[in-house]
Amino acid sequence: MDRTLYRLHYQVECFCHDLRRFRAAATRYDKTATCYLAVLHVPSMLLWLH
């Protein structure tokens, strides 16, 4: 078991869990991938600033 790889995996899992708190990102209302990526950017920025 590689500790650094496990730590990175844990951080990604926690980020995905936090991202699902935002309803538009969790339910994916947007039809195009570009719009969905824009929806993911806004909560990502908010989580990063927090």
N, C-alpha and C positions, 0 to 999 in steps of 0.2 A: 504494500500500500504506500503510495507516494503522498506525503503530507501536503505538499504544495498543490498538487493536482486536486486532492480532496478539498482543500481550502477554497480553491477557485470554483469547484463544483458547488460547494455550499453557498458561496456568495451569489452565484448565478441563480440558484434555487430560491434564495431569499429575495433577490431582486424580482424574479418572476412572481413570487407570492405577493410582494408589495405592489407590483404593477396590476395585479388583478383586482385591487381595491377600486381602480378606476373603471367604471362600468362600460364606457365606450371601448376601452381596450380589451376588456374581458369578454364582451359579447360580440365584438366585431360587426358593427352595423355597416361599415363602409364596404363598398363593392369592389373597389380597385385596390391593388396593393400599395399604390402611391399614397392614397388617402389614409389607409390603415397605418402606414409607416409614419405619416404626419401625426396621427392620433397617438402613436407610441412615443414620439419625440416629446410631446408636451408633458405627459406624466413622468417620463424619464428625467427631464430637466427639473421638474418639481422635486422628485425624489433625490436627485443629486444635490440640489440646493438645500434640502432639509438636512 
